[in-house]
Amino acid sequence: MEILNVLWPYLFGGTSIITIIGAFAYRKQTRRAKEAEARQKEVDAEKAEVEVEKAKIDARKSENERLLSQIDHQQKTVENLITVNINLSTRLSEANAALDKARDRNTELSNRVYASEQEVNRVQNLLNDEKDKNIRLTEERDRLETVKCVRTDCRDPRGPKPPRKNQKKGATTDNENREERGV
């Protein structure tokens, strides 16, 4: 028994008994603490997931802001391009109007040149006719000079007689004219 007495304090001693009683008395609390730790771990895990989702949302938000700024920039660029297009269209229409005006002026000048060429051709034909007439008159004058009377008192109503065939061109002498006329 003595052994039991010696062992007794060890088996059910102050610390062991208090521990057993404490464990029994606080078992619900211990279980609640373990459940609370498990819940805390779950909450921490959910907080981590929420933080990850927040980070993803922030990243998406910054990406959306970047895309919106790009869209704004592209809209401004499109507006500028539309303005440039309108300006270029205006300039093109003005250039086409100037081209049409120049084309009309060119047509007018071409018509004037054509009319001038026709007038030049008409005048050239008249000049050629006058040259031909001049040549005929010169030939007639030359022919008449060969038969002209050298005397100043030549008044034959039939006009001067042509020279003989063997006579050279030129003026006839008075003797020759008398002989021809029978004077």
Backbone hydrogen bonds, N-H to C=O, Kabsch-Sander energy under -0.5 kcal/mol:
donor,donor_aa,acceptor,acceptor_aa,energy
5,N,1,M,-3.6
6,V,2,E,-2.5
7,L,3,I,-3.6
8,W,4,L,-3.3
10,Y,6,V,-0.6
11,L,7,L,-3.5
12,F,8,W,-2.9
17,I,13,G,-3.0
18,I,14,G,-1.7
19,T,15,T,-2.1
20,I,16,S,-2.8
21,I,17,I,-3.3
22,G,18,I,-2.9
23,A,19,T,-3.0
24,F,20,I,-2.5
25,A,21,I,-3.3
26,Y,22,G,-2.7
27,R,24,F,-0.8
30,T,26,Y,-2.8
31,R,27,R,-2.9
32,R,28,K,-2.8
33,A,29,Q,-2.7
34,K,30,T,-2.9
35,E,31,R,-2.7
36,A,32,R,-2.9
37,E,33,A,-2.8
38,A,34,K,-2.5
39,R,35,E,-3.3
40,Q,36,A,-3.0
41,K,37,E,-2.7
42,E,38,A,-2.6
43,V,39,R,-3.5
44,D,40,Q,-3.1
45,A,41,K,-2.8
46,E,42,E,-3.0
47,K,43,V,-3.2
48,A,44,D,-2.5
49,E,45,A,-2.4
50,V,46,E,-3.1
51,E,47,K,-2.9
52,V,48,A,-2.5
53,E,49,E,-3.0
54,K,50,V,-3.1
55,A,51,E,-2.7
56,K,52,V,-2.6
57,I,53,E,-3.1
58,D,54,K,-3.1
59,A,55,A,-2.7
60,R,56,K,-3.0
61,K,57,I,-3.2
62,S,58,D,-2.9
63,E,59,A,-2.4
64,N,60,R,-3.1
65,E,61,K,-2.7
66,R,62,S,-2.4
67,L,63,E,-2.8
68,L,64,N,-2.9
69,S,65,E,-2.5
70,Q,66,R,-2.3
71,I,67,L,-2.7
72,D,68,L,-2.8
73,H,69,S,-2.6
74,Q,70,Q,-3.0
75,Q,71,I,-2.8
76,K,72,D,-2.4
77,T,73,H,-2.5
78,V,74,Q,-2.9
79,E,75,Q,-2.6
80,N,76,K,-2.7
81,L,77,T,-2.9
82,I,78,V,-2.7
83,T,79,E,-2.4
84,V,80,N,-2.9
85,N,81,L,-2.8
86,I,82,I,-2.7
87,N,83,T,-2.7
88,L,84,V,-3.1
89,S,85,N,-2.7
90,T,86,I,-2.6
91,R,87,N,-2.8
92,L,88,L,-2.8
93,S,89,S,-2.7
94,E,90,T,-2.5
95,A,91,R,-2.8
96,N,92,L,-2.9
97,A,93,S,-2.4
98,A,94,E,-2.6
99,L,95,A,-2.7
100,D,96,N,-3.0
101,K,97,A,-2.6
102,A,98,A,-2.8
103,R,99,L,-3.0
104,D,100,D,-2.8
105,R,101,K,-2.6
106,N,102,A,-2.8
107,T,103,R,-2.6
108,E,104,D,-2.8
109,L,105,R,-2.9
110,S,106,N,-2.8
111,N,107,T,-2.7
112,R,108,E,-2.4
113,V,109,L,-2.9
114,Y,110,S,-2.9
115,A,111,N,-2.8
116,S,112,R,-2.7
117,E,113,V,-2.9
118,Q,114,Y,-2.4
119,E,115,A,-2.5
120,V,116,S,-3.0
121,N,117,E,-2.8
122,R,118,Q,-2.7
123,V,119,E,-3.0
124,Q,120,V,-2.9
125,N,121,N,-2.6
126,L,122,R,-2.5
127,L,123,V,-3.0
128,N,124,Q,-2.9
129,D,125,N,-2.8
130,E,126,L,-2.9
131,K,127,L,-2.7
132,D,128,N,-2.8
133,K,129,D,-2.7
134,N,130,E,-2.9
135,I,131,K,-3.0
136,R,132,D,-2.6
137,L,133,K,-2.8
138,T,134,N,-2.8
139,E,135,I,-2.7
140,E,136,R,-2.7
141,R,137,L,-2.9
142,D,138,T,-3.0
143,R,139,E,-2.7
144,L,140,E,-2.8
145,E,141,R,-2.5
146,T,142,D,-1.3
147,V,143,R,-0.6
147,V,144,L,-0.6
148,K,145,E,-0.5
154,C,151,R,-0.7
155,R,153,D,-0.8
159,G,156,D,-1.6
167,Q,164,R,-1.1
172,T,148,K,-0.9
177,N,173,T,-2.1
178,R,174,D,-2.2
179,E,175,N,-2.4
180,E,176,E,-2.3
181,R,177,N,-1.8
182,G,178,R,-1.7
183,V,178,R,-2.4
